[in-house]
Amino acid sequence: MTAPVIPPSPTREEYAEQYAAALAANADETIFDRPEPIGLFVDWLTDARASEPNDANAMTLATVDADSRPDARMVLLKDVDARGFTFYSNRESAKGEALSVHPSAALLFHWKSLRRQVRVRGSVQSVSAAEADAYFASRARESRIGAWASDQSRPLDSRETLELAVARETARFADGDVPRPERWTGWRVVPDSVEFWRDRPFRLHDRLRFDRAGEGWSKTRLWP
């Protein structure tokens, strides 16, 4: 190892002293008794909301663009149910353009405080206009104005240009509501597979993958 900023692997003593509580919390074998992944995900997200310092619903979204190059960025999960995992953004952004060409994606949730992660892979569908309208209306007024002001993912010459665009849109909507721009929408990742990972001592981690099987799910325990 030549990079001193990379922490060394923990010793047996460090596992016992520093990670005992988290590792004990990850020792419950009933995780493998669950028949489907969405309920288990909701349980884990609830745990993360109680322990993560911020944005427990943050997730990495991985897509492939028109040139078959992968890309990834952090976004916020805004809904989850039996249909899938939903997020919102500008359809003209880099992620929106990639999804229009290749409507499939991978998600990764990593909760450091719990020493757990969840991986999701599946196809992507646009949400309905009614769903997009409802979520957009729930956002802070300033965030709604920002959606109108930003040409997301396009080159920006200065912060001042952005602030002028926000001021322009603020004045335009000064006397009324801020409706959803047509270019702003949501997507739902419909999972084909969901893998749950939790840290265990000495890299002997637990991995449980659910794969869609007709109307239900099959389960596979994976080697760490």
QUIMO-V430129 format. One record per helix or strand. SS is the DSSP state (h for helix, s for strand). FROM is the first residue (numbers start at 0). LEN is the number of residues. If there is no record, write none. Layout:
BEGIN
SS:FROM:LEN / SS:FROM:LEN
END
This chain:
BEGIN
h:11:7 / h:19:6 / h:28:5 / h:36:15 / s:57:7 / s:69:7 / s:78:3 / s:83:7 / h:93:8 / s:103:8 / s:115:11 / h:128:10 / h:140:9 / h:158:14 / s:183:15 / h:200:3 / s:205:8 / s:215:7
END
